[in-house]
Structure formats: C-alpha cells, structure tokens
Amino acid sequence: MVALVLTQLITPVTSLAAGRVGDIIGRRGTLFIGACIFAVGGAIQTFTNGFWMMVVGRIVAGFGVGLLS
C-alpha cells in the first residue's frame, strides 16, 4: 500500500519546481525530461526484484509525473 501512495506524495514536490524548470529549458524540454524520468521509473518498477526497489521506482516515477503536470 505504501508503494502505491509514494507517486502521489512526490508529485506535488516536483510540480512546484516544474514552472521554474519550464522557464529555464522550455515547455518541450520539460515535457521530454519528465517523460524520460517517468520511463526510467516505470522500467525500475517493471524489473523490480523486491519491495524496496518498487518503492524507488515509484519515487522516480513521481518525479517524472510532477514535471509532466
């Protein structure tokens, strides 16, 4: 259950910084970086071999979702 909530807990943190990142690298760059981070998080979750690796994958995916929002 904890692993499921982590993405929603991390997303607002990165979402607050997304505006500033967008000012620096532009809208397309921000979306591209966010999608890449989210893809890495998804890959970690796909190839996980334990609970803590799933937690790390959810945290990484949360950062990506925050940049995409």
Secondary structure, 3 states (H helix, E strand, C coil): CHHHHHHHHHHHHHHHHHHHHHHHHCHHHHHHHHHHHHHHHHHHHHCCCCHHHHHHHHHHHHHHHHHHC
